Amino acid sequence: MSPDDFRFACFNMIVKNEMRPGYLIENGFAQKLNVIFDIDHTLVHSVQPHQVSGFKKGVSKFVVVKFGGVTDLQVHIRDGVKELLEVISEFCNIYVYSHGMKSYIMEVLKVIDPEEKYIQ
């Protein structure tokens, strides 16, 4: 079986729920993928407290993040982020990127992945 045929066969088994992607990695048939997420506007939406009024009450859940004495932000974790990280962590190395200050990034990561289980 050619490498392309093997990959296609594995893909079909995953799609049909006959095999998990993690099985391929655990048994040396594949390597983990690398995924890089931009923190802001992808995983979270951060606003200053006075901007929260623009969000629908009862729909958005915010966490206040204090960092470096600069300002407090209210961080909305986008729906499905934690579930996404849990699922793809089985077959992906997860990294984050941001133009924000390191203190902001570290505080947001404490909210998204408090146990440092998924994000490297």
Residue, then its C-alpha position, 0 to 999 in steps of 0.5 A: m500500500s502506498p503512503d497516499d493510499f494508507r493516509f486515505a484509508c486512515f482518513n476514511m476510518i476516522v470519518k466513519n468513526e472506526m478510528r480516532p486520530g489519536y490512535l494513529i499518533e499513539n501507534g506511530f502512524a502519524q505525527k501531531l499537527n501544529v495549530i496556532f490560534d490568535i487569542d483575540h477575536t478567535l478564542v476570546h473577545s476582550v472589552q473594557p468594562h464600559q463596552v460590555s453594555g453592547f452585548k446581550k444580557g444573559v448570552s455573553k459570559f464575561v470574566v474580569v481579567k486584571f493584569g499589570g495594573v494597566t486596566d481591567l478587561q472583561v473577557h468573553i470566551r467564545d462558545g465552544v472554545k473549551e470543547l474545541l481544545e479538548v477534541i483537537s488536543e488529541f491530535c494537535n499541538i496547540y499554540v496561541y499568538s497575540h499582539g497583546m502584552k505578555s501579562y494580558i496573554m498569560e491572564v487570558l490563558k489562565v481563563i481558557d486553560p487554567e490547568e495548562k492542559y491543552i495550550q503549549 
